[in-house]
Amino acid sequence: MREFELNLSIEELKKRTDKDYLTTKKMLKCDAPEYLALAQGDKEALKHLVKAAYILEKINMQLDCHHNLEFKEFLEKEIEKGNEQAKLTKILFDAQKGMNAIDTMSNKINLAKGIKELPGKGVYPEDLSKDEFHKILTNMLNEGKIEEVKKILTQRSVVERNGDELVGIDYINKFKEDFCKMADEIDKAAETSTNEDFTEYLKLQAKALRTADPMLDAYADKKWATLQDTPLEFTITRENYEDEMTGTIVENKELSELLEKNGIKPIPKDFLGGRVGIVNKKGTEALMAIKKYLPILAKNMPYANEYEQNIQPADIDASSAAPSAPSPQGGGKLKQTMVDVDLVAVAGDVGAYRGGITLAENLPNDDKLSLTIGGGRRNVYHRQIRFISDIKKLQERLDAVLDKNQHKYYLDEADHWFTIGHENAHSLGPKKACETLGKYRNIIEENKADMGSLAFVDLLTELGMYTDEQRKQIIVTTITDNFLKSKPTMSQAHRVRTVMQNKYFAERGAYDIIDGKIHVNIDKVVPIAKEMLSEIIRIQIDGNFDKAEKYVLDNFIWTDNMELIAQKLQKVSKTLNGRTESELAEKLLNE
C-alpha cells in the first residue's frame, strides 16, 4: 500500500472540521415520514438503489483522481492506528468526495502533499501535458487514425497511454466489475418497485451499465426524462464541468481544423453522480405551475428564429395553454418533466461538497444522445440542500449587506423560485452543445440560465405566475445572493458567471452600494438581464471561442464593491467546507 504525507496540519484540520467552519446538509433520517409512508416494495427498492449509488461513488473517485482510492485506504489504515490527523483528514475527504477540492473561499484544498488537481483529473494520464495531448492527437489524425481519436474524445472514455499514442477506453469497460455490481442492485430494485414506469426505467438503466453502448444510455435517459408520477427518484448524473483538458483543444487552430475536417467533436469527459430520493408530491405540484408557460418563454428567447431549442413554441397542449398565450400550432406534449425530491443520498459528483453543492439539475445535457432520438429533459430539485438551517445567521447576513428598507423583499423561498427559472432556462436557447467555446462553454451556459431566469420575471408576472410582491422578492433576493465571500477561480463556472453578472449589473445601474450596503434598483434589473441574455445567446449561436473568451474576461472582474461586501460576508459566515449526512442511507447500506 502506498504511503502518503498528509498536507493539512492538525490545527488546520481541527478548524476546518469544527461545526462553525463545516456546514452539514442532512438527508432523510431513518424515521422520516416520507420513508415510513412508502410501500414495502419501494422501501426494498430504495435499499438497492442506495447501494448502487455508493458503488457509483467508488467509480467516480477514480475518474476524479488517480490516487483517491489508495489514499482512502491509507487513511483508513492510519485511523486504525489511532492517527488523529488521518481521522480529521478523512472527514474532509468524505465531504468533498476526493483528495482535491476547493473551499467556500475558493482556496484549493489538497489533502496529500505532492498531489494536486490536474486539468485532466483522473480521466487523462497523470503526466500528460496540454501540448503533448494536442501533439499526439494531431499526429494520430495525420496518420488516419480517425476512429481511435473519436474514442479518445467522447465524454464516456478514460484515456490511457499506448506507446507514443493515446487510447480511449469506454468507462463501462474500464470499470466493468463495479458497473455490473451496480446493475445487479438496480435489477433487484426493479423487482420490488411498485411503479411500472420507474421499473421500466430501472431495467433500461441496468442494461446500459452492462454494455458499453451509448445508445443504451440514450434509451434509459429518454425514459428517465418522462418520469413524473413515481414514488422514488434514482438518477445517474453525467456532467462534464470538471474536465479542463478536453476544452483546451479549441485553442489549437491546426488541431481544431483537423477534427472538424474529420467530423469529430471534442466533448469534455463526464463525471458520474448518484441521486436517490423520494418524490415530494406537494413540492412537485408547486413546480408544475411554470410548465405551461415554457413554450411562451421559448418563443420570447433572443434570436429564437435562428436556432432549434429543446422546447418548441408548438410543444404544448391547447388545453394547458396560459390564457394570454398564443394559440399553439401543431399541438404535442412538452418534453420537460420536473420533480421536487426528498433526498436519501447524493453520491459521487452530485454529492461532492466543493465550494458548494448543487440545488437542482436539468438533465440530460445537450451533448447527450437521448436528445437526438426524441428524448426530453427533466428537472430534479433537492429539498434537503436548499433548506436554511440557521435563520439567525441569515438575518445577520442581511443586516450586514442589504439596505434595511429592502429586507422585506428578501425571501429564502424566492431563491428556490429563481432556481426553478434557472433550471428551465437550460432547456431554452440553442440546442447545440457549443463545444467550440472550449473552457468558457459552461460559464456561458450557466450565465444564460441565470439571465433566462431573471429576464422573464416580468413576463411571468404579467401572465399570472408571480404576484408583484413575488416579483420584487425574486429580484432583490437574486441580486443580494449574487455577492460572494471571495473571488472564484476560472474553473468555478457557477461562480465566475456570478461575478460577471455583478459587474454587468453594477455598470448599468441595477444596484448601488450605499453606505456599504446593497440597494437594488428593482425596475432596472429585468431589462438589464434581457440585455445580457441577448449577448450570451449571440455568443452561443456564433460558437466563436475568441468572442466567448473576450466576453468572459471583460466581465469577470472583481471590483472594490464586491470585495467590500465579501469582507462583510466573511465576518458573518466562517464556513469553509461542507458535507452531507445521510442517516437513512447508511442504515440501508448495511441491510
C-alpha positions in Angstrom: 0.0 0.0 0.0 1.3 3.5 -0.9 2.3 5.8 1.8 1.1 9.5 1.7 2.2 12.6 3.6 -0.9 14.4 4.9 -0.9 18.0 3.8 -3.1 19.9 6.3 -1.8 20.4 9.8 -3.7 19.1 12.8 -4.6 22.7 13.8 -5.9 23.4 10.3 -7.9 20.2 10.2 -9.4 20.9 13.7 -10.6 24.3 12.4 -12.0 23.0 9.1 -13.9 20.2 10.8 -15.3 22.4 13.6 -19.1 22.9 13.3 -18.6 26.7 12.8 -16.4 26.0 9.7 -18.0 22.8 8.4 -21.7 23.1 7.4 -23.8 20.0 7.2 -26.7 19.2 4.9 -28.8 16.5 6.4 -30.5 14.0 4.2 -33.6 12.0 5.3 -33.4 10.2 8.6 -34.5 6.7 9.4 -37.7 7.8 11.0 -38.6 10.3 8.2 -42.3 10.2 7.5 -41.6 10.3 3.7 -39.7 7.0 4.1 -42.2 5.4 6.5 -45.1 6.1 4.1 -43.5 4.2 1.3 -45.0 0.8 0.2 -42.8 -2.1 1.4 -41.7 -2.9 -2.2 -40.4 0.7 -2.7 -38.6 0.5 0.7 -36.8 -2.6 -0.6 -36.1 -1.0 -3.9 -34.7 2.1 -2.1 -32.2 -0.1 -0.3 -30.8 -1.5 -3.5 -30.7 2.0 -5.2 -28.7 3.4 -2.3 -26.2 0.5 -2.7 -25.9 1.2 -6.4 -25.3 4.9 -5.8 -22.4 4.2 -3.5 -20.8 1.8 -6.0 -21.0 4.6 -8.5 -19.2 6.9 -6.0 -16.3 4.5 -6.0 -16.1 4.6 -9.8 -16.3 8.4 -9.9 -13.5 8.7 -7.3 -11.2 7.1 -9.9 -12.4 9.4 -12.6 -11.8 12.3 -10.3 -8.2 11.5 -9.3 -5.8 8.6 -10.0 -5.0 8.3 -6.2 -8.3 8.7 -4.5 -8.9 5.0 -3.7 -5.4 4.3 -2.4 -5.5 7.5 -0.4 -8.8 6.4 1.2 -7.3 3.0 2.0 -4.2 4.8 3.5 -6.4 7.0 5.7 -8.4 4.0 7.0 -5.3 2.1 7.9 -3.9 5.2 9.7 -7.1 5.7 11.6 -6.9 2.1 12.8 -3.5 3.0 14.3 -5.1 6.0 16.1 -3.8 8.7 13.8 -5.9 11.8 14.7 -4.6 13.7 11.7 -5.8 11.0 9.4 -9.2 10.8 11.2 -9.8 14.5 10.6 -8.5 14.4 7.0 -11.0 11.6 6.3 -13.8 13.8 7.3 -12.9 16.3 4.6 -12.1 13.5 2.1 -15.6 12.1 2.6 -17.2 15.6 2.4 -15.5 16.6 -0.8 -15.5 13.0 -2.2 -11.8 13.1 -3.0 -8.3 14.3 -2.2 -8.5 17.6 -4.1 -11.2 20.3 -4.0 -11.9 23.9 -3.4 -13.4 25.5 -0.3 -16.0 28.3 0.0 -13.3 30.9 -0.1 -12.1 29.5 -3.4 -8.9 28.1 -1.9 -7.6 24.9 -3.3 -7.6 22.1 -0.8 -5.1 19.3 -1.3 -5.2 16.6 1.4 -1.9 14.9 0.5 1.4 16.6 -0.2 2.6 16.4 -3.8 -0.8 15.5 -5.3 -2.7 18.4 -6.9 -5.7 18.6 -9.0 -4.9 18.1 -12.7 -6.7 19.6 -15.7 -7.4 16.1 -16.9 -8.4 14.8 -13.4 -8.3 11.0 -13.4 -9.6 10.6 -17.0 -6.3 11.5 -18.7 -2.8 10.2 -18.0 -1.3 12.0 -14.9 1.8 13.0 -16.8 0.1 14.3 -20.0 0.6 18.0 -20.7 -1.7 20.1 -22.8 0.9 20.5 -25.5 1.7 16.8 -25.7 -2.0 16.0 -25.7 -2.5 18.2 -28.8 0.6 16.9 -30.5 -0.4 13.2 -30.1 -3.9 13.9 -31.4 -2.6 15.8 -34.4 -0.1 13.0 -35.2 -2.8 10.4 -34.9 -5.2 12.3 -37.2 -2.4 12.8 -39.8 -1.8 9.1 -39.7 -5.5 8.4 -40.5 -6.4 7.0 -37.0 -9.8 8.7 -37.0 -11.8 6.1 -35.1 -9.1 5.9 -32.4 -9.3 9.7 -31.9 -13.1 9.6 -31.8 -12.9 7.2 -28.8 -10.4 9.4 -27.1 -12.6 12.5 -27.4 -16.0 11.1 -26.3 -17.5 12.0 -23.0 -17.5 8.3 -22.0 -13.9 7.4 -22.2 -10.9 7.1 -19.9 -7.7 8.0 -21.8 -4.5 6.0 -21.3 -1.1 5.9 -23.0 -0.5 3.4 -25.7 3.2 3.7 -26.6 3.6 7.1 -28.3 -0.2 7.4 -28.7 -3.3 7.5 -26.6 -6.2 5.2 -26.4 -9.8 5.9 -25.2 -11.5 3.1 -23.1 -15.2 3.4 -22.5 -15.8 3.7 -18.8 -18.2 0.9 -18.8 -15.4 -1.4 -19.9 -12.8 0.3 -17.7 -14.8 -0.3 -14.5 -16.8 -3.3 -15.8 -16.9 -5.3 -12.5 -18.3 -2.4 -10.5 -20.8 -1.3 -13.2 -22.1 -4.9 -13.2 -22.5 -4.8 -9.4 -24.4 -1.6 -9.8 -26.6 -3.2 -12.5 -27.3 -6.1 -10.2 -28.5 -3.8 -7.4 -30.7 -1.8 -9.9 -32.3 -5.0 -11.2 -33.1 -6.1 -7.7 -34.7 -2.7 -7.1 -36.8 -3.2 -10.3 -38.1 -6.5 -8.9 -39.8 -4.8 -6.0 -40.6 -1.3 -7.3 -44.3 -0.6 -7.3 -44.4 1.9 -10.2 -44.4 0.4 -13.7 -42.7 3.4 -15.4 -40.0 3.6 -12.8 -39.4 -0.2 -13.1 -39.1 0.1 -16.8 -36.5 2.9 -16.4 -34.5 0.8 -13.9 -34.4 -2.1 -16.3 -33.1 0.1 -19.1 -30.5 1.7 -16.8 -29.2 -1.7 -15.6 -28.8 -2.8 -19.2 -26.9 0.3 -20.0 -24.4 -0.4 -17.2 -23.5 -3.8 -18.6 -22.7 -3.0 -22.1 -20.5 -0.1 -23.5 -23.1 1.2 -25.9 -24.1 4.9 -25.8 -27.4 4.1 -27.4 -28.4 2.1 -24.3 -27.7 5.1 -22.2 -29.9 7.1 -24.6 -32.8 4.7 -24.1 -32.5 4.9 -20.4 -32.2 8.7 -20.4 -35.2 9.1 -22.7 -37.3 7.0 -20.3 -36.0 8.8 -17.2 -36.9 12.2 -18.7 -40.6 11.1 -18.9 -40.9 10.1 -15.2 -43.3 12.4 -13.4 -45.6 10.5 -11.0 -43.2 8.0 -9.4 -42.7 7.4 -5.6 -38.9 7.1 -5.9 -36.1 9.0 -7.6 -32.9 7.5 -8.9 -30.6 9.3 -11.2 -27.1 8.7 -12.6 -25.9 12.2 -13.3 -23.4 12.7 -16.1 -22.0 16.2 -16.3 -18.7 17.5 -17.7 -17.9 20.6 -15.7 -14.7 19.1 -14.2 -12.7 18.2 -17.3 -10.4 21.2 -18.1 -8.2 19.2 -20.6 -10.5 18.5 -23.5 -11.7 22.1 -23.7 -8.2 23.3 -24.5 -8.4 21.7 -27.9 -10.3 24.7 -29.4 -7.2 26.9 -28.6 -5.2 24.9 -31.1 -6.3 26.0 -34.6 -4.4 23.3 -36.5 -5.9 20.5 -34.4 -9.4 22.0 -34.4 -9.4 22.2 -38.2 -8.2 18.6 -38.4 -11.0 17.5 -36.1 -13.6 19.4 -38.0 -12.4 18.0 -41.3 -12.9 14.5 -39.9 -16.2 15.2 -38.3 -15.0 14.9 -34.7 -16.4 17.0 -31.8 -14.2 17.1 -28.8 -16.7 16.6 -25.9 -15.5 17.0 -22.3 -15.5 13.9 -20.1 -18.5 13.1 -17.9 -18.1 12.7 -14.2 -20.7 10.5 -12.5 -23.0 11.0 -9.6 -25.9 9.1 -8.0 -29.0 10.6 -6.6 -31.5 8.6 -4.5 -34.7 10.1 -3.1 -38.4 10.1 -2.6 -40.5 12.3 -4.7 -42.3 15.0 -2.7 -45.8 15.4 -4.3 -46.7 18.7 -2.7 -43.4 20.3 -3.8 -43.7 18.8 -7.3 -47.2 20.3 -7.7 -45.8 23.7 -7.0 -43.1 23.2 -9.5 -45.5 22.3 -12.3 -47.1 25.7 -12.2 -44.5 27.1 -14.6 -44.6 24.2 -17.1 -47.5 25.7 -19.2 -45.5 28.9 -19.7 -42.3 27.3 -21.0 -43.3 27.4 -24.7 -44.2 31.1 -24.3 -40.7 31.7 -22.8 -39.2 29.7 -25.7 -40.9 32.0 -28.2 -39.6 35.1 -26.4 -35.9 33.9 -26.2 -33.5 36.2 -28.1 -32.9 35.3 -31.7 -35.4 32.4 -31.4 -35.8 32.1 -35.2 -32.1 31.4 -35.6 -31.8 28.1 -33.8 -33.5 24.9 -32.7 -34.1 24.5 -29.0 -35.4 21.7 -26.8 -38.7 23.4 -26.0 -40.6 24.5 -29.1 -43.4 27.0 -29.1 -45.7 24.3 -30.5 -44.9 21.8 -27.8 -47.9 22.4 -25.6 -51.4 21.0 -25.4 -54.1 23.6 -26.2 -56.0 22.7 -23.0 -53.0 23.7 -20.8 -52.0 27.0 -22.5 -52.0 30.1 -20.5 -55.0 32.4 -21.1 -52.8 35.1 -22.8 -50.7 32.6 -24.7 -50.9 32.5 -28.5 -52.8 29.6 -29.9 -50.3 26.7 -30.3 -49.6 25.3 -33.7 -49.2 21.6 -34.1 -50.0 20.5 -30.5 -47.9 17.8 -29.0 -46.5 17.3 -25.5 -43.9 19.4 -23.8 -40.8 17.2 -23.3 -39.9 18.6 -19.9 -40.7 16.9 -16.6 -39.9 18.2 -13.1 -39.9 16.8 -9.6 -39.2 18.0 -6.1 -37.3 15.3 -4.2 -36.5 14.5 -0.5 -33.0 13.2 -0.7 -31.8 9.9 0.8 -28.3 10.0 -0.7 -26.2 12.1 -3.1 -23.1 10.2 -4.1 -20.2 10.8 -6.4 -20.1 14.0 -8.4 -23.6 15.2 -7.4 -22.8 14.8 -3.7 -19.3 16.3 -3.6 -19.3 19.4 -1.5 -16.7 21.6 -3.2 -17.2 25.2 -2.5 -20.9 24.4 -2.6 -23.3 21.7 -3.6 -26.0 21.6 -6.3 -29.6 22.7 -5.5 -31.1 21.2 -8.6 -30.2 19.7 -12.0 -31.7 19.8 -15.5 -30.6 16.7 -17.4 -29.7 15.2 -19.8 -27.3 17.9 -21.1 -27.2 19.0 -24.7 -24.3 16.7 -25.6 -26.3 13.5 -24.7 -27.5 11.1 -27.4 -31.0 10.8 -26.0 -31.9 14.3 -27.2 -31.2 13.2 -30.7 -33.7 10.4 -30.6 -36.7 12.3 -29.3 -35.9 12.4 -25.6 -36.8 15.3 -23.4 -35.3 16.8 -20.2 -36.1 16.5 -16.5 -35.5 18.9 -13.6 -34.9 17.5 -10.2 -34.9 19.8 -7.2 -33.1 19.0 -3.9 -35.2 19.8 -0.9 -32.7 19.0 1.9 -29.9 21.0 0.2 -32.0 24.2 -0.2 -33.3 24.2 3.4 -31.9 27.0 5.5 -30.7 25.6 8.8 -29.8 28.8 10.6 -32.3 31.7 10.2 -30.4 33.8 12.7 -27.2 33.7 10.5 -29.3 34.6 7.5 -30.6 37.7 9.3 -27.1 38.7 10.4 -26.1 38.5 6.7 -28.9 40.7 5.6 -28.2 43.2 8.4 -24.6 43.4 7.2 -25.1 43.7 3.4 -28.6 44.7 2.4 -30.4 48.1 2.6 -32.7 47.7 5.6 -35.6 49.1 3.6 -35.3 46.1 1.3 -35.2 43.3 3.9 -38.9 42.9 3.4 -38.2 41.7 -0.2 -35.6 39.1 0.7 -37.2 35.7 0.9 -35.4 32.4 1.1 -38.2 30.7 -1.0 -37.6 33.3 -3.7 -34.1 31.7 -4.2 -36.0 28.5 -5.0 -38.2 30.2 -7.5 -35.1 31.7 -9.2 -33.5 28.2 -9.3 -36.7 26.9 -11.0 -36.3 29.5 -13.6 -32.6 28.8 -13.9 -33.1 25.1 -14.5 -35.8 25.6 -17.0 -33.7 28.1 -18.9 -31.2 25.4 -19.5 -33.9 23.9 -21.8 -34.2 27.2 -23.7 -31.8 28.7 -26.2 -29.6 27.0 -28.8 -29.9 23.2 -28.6 -26.3 22.6 -29.8 -23.8 21.9 -27.0 -21.4 24.7 -28.0 -18.2 22.7 -27.7 -16.4 25.3 -29.8 -16.5 27.7 -26.8 -14.0 25.4 -25.1 -13.3 26.2 -21.4 -15.8 29.0 -21.5 -18.7 26.8 -22.6 -20.0 26.0 -19.1 -19.5 29.6 -17.8 -21.6 30.9 -20.8 -24.3 28.3 -20.4 -24.7 28.9 -16.6 -24.8 32.6 -17.2 -27.5 32.0 -19.8 -29.6 30.0 -17.3 -29.3 32.8 -14.7 -30.2 35.5 -17.1 -33.0 33.4 -18.6 -34.5 33.1 -15.1 -34.3 36.9 -14.4 -35.2 38.1 -17.9 -38.7 36.5 -17.8 -39.7 37.6 -14.3 -41.8 40.5 -15.6 -43.4 38.4 -18.3 -44.3 35.6 -15.9 -45.8 38.3 -13.5 -47.9 39.6 -16.4 -49.1 36.0 -17.1 -50.0 35.4 -13.5 -47.2 33.1 -12.5 -46.0 35.5 -9.9 -47.6 38.4 -7.9 -45.9 41.8 -7.9 -44.7 41.1 -4.4 -43.1 37.8 -5.5 -41.5 39.6 -8.5 -39.8 42.0 -6.1 -38.7 39.2 -3.8 -37.1 37.2 -6.7 -35.2 40.3 -7.9 -34.0 41.5 -4.6 -33.1 38.0 -3.3 -31.2 37.2 -6.5 -29.1 40.3 -6.6 -28.3 40.0 -2.9 -27.3 36.4 -3.2 -25.1 37.2 -6.2 -22.4 38.6 -3.9 -19.8 36.1 -2.9 -17.4 35.7 0.0 -14.3 35.6 -2.2 -13.2 35.9 -5.8 -13.6 32.5 -7.5 -11.1 30.7 -9.8 -11.8 30.5 -13.5 -12.5 26.7 -13.1 -15.7 27.5 -11.0 -18.2 28.1 -13.8 -21.1 28.6 -11.4 -19.3 31.4 -9.5 -17.4 33.0 -12.4 -20.8 33.8 -14.0 -22.0 35.4 -10.8 -19.0 37.9 -10.8 -19.7 38.6 -14.5 -23.3 39.5 -13.7 -22.4 41.6 -10.7 -20.1 43.8 -12.8 -22.6 43.9 -15.7 -25.5 44.9 -13.4 -23.4 47.5 -11.5 -22.3 49.3 -14.7 -25.9 49.6 -15.9 -27.4 50.7 -12.6 -29.2 47.5 -11.4 -27.9 48.2 -7.9 -25.9 50.7 -5.9 -23.7 50.3 -2.9 -24.9 53.0 -0.4 -23.2 53.3 3.0 -21.6 49.9 2.4 -24.9 48.1 1.7 -26.6 46.8 -1.4 -29.6 48.8 -2.7 -31.4 47.0 -5.6 -33.0 49.3 -8.2 -35.8 46.8 -8.8 -37.3 48.1 -12.0 -33.9 48.2 -13.8 -32.9 44.5 -13.2 -35.1 42.7 -15.7 -34.3 44.9 -18.7 -30.6 44.6 -17.9 -30.9 40.8 -17.6 -32.6 40.7 -21.0 -29.7 42.7 -22.5 -27.1 40.3 -21.1 -29.2 37.2 -22.1 -29.2 38.5 -25.7 -25.4 38.9 -25.7 -24.9 35.4 -24.3 -27.3 33.8 -26.8 -25.4 35.5 -29.7 -22.2 34.0 -28.4 -23.7 30.6 -28.3 -25.1 30.9 -31.8 -21.9 32.1 -33.3 -19.8 29.5 -31.4 -16.7 31.7 -31.6 -14.1 30.9 -28.9 -12.3 34.2 -29.1 -15.6 36.1 -28.7 -16.5 33.9 -25.7 -13.1 34.5 -24.1 -13.3 38.2 -24.6 -16.9 38.4 -23.1 -15.9 36.4 -20.1 -12.6 38.2 -19.4 -14.3 41.6 -19.9 -16.9 40.9 -17.3 -15.1 38.6 -14.9 -13.6 41.5 -12.9 -13.6 41.5 -9.1 -14.5 45.1 -8.1 -13.8 47.1 -4.9 -17.5 46.9 -4.1 -17.5 43.1 -4.5 -14.6 42.9 -2.1 -16.3 45.3 0.4 -19.4 43.0 0.6 -17.2 39.9 0.6 -15.4 41.1 3.7 -18.7 41.6 5.5 -19.9 38.2 4.4 -16.7 36.6 5.8 -17.4 38.1 9.2 -20.9 36.7 9.3 -20.1 33.2 8.0 -16.9 31.3 8.9 -17.9 28.3 6.8 -15.0 26.9 4.8 -16.2 23.4 3.9 -19.5 21.4 3.8 -20.7 17.8 3.9 -23.8 15.7 3.7 -25.1 13.5 6.5 -27.1 10.5 5.3 -28.5 8.6 8.2 -31.2 6.6 6.3 -28.8 5.8 3.5 -26.1 4.5 5.9 -28.7 2.2 7.5 -29.9 0.9 4.2 -26.3 0.2 3.1 -25.9 -2.2 6.0 -29.1 -4.2 5.4 
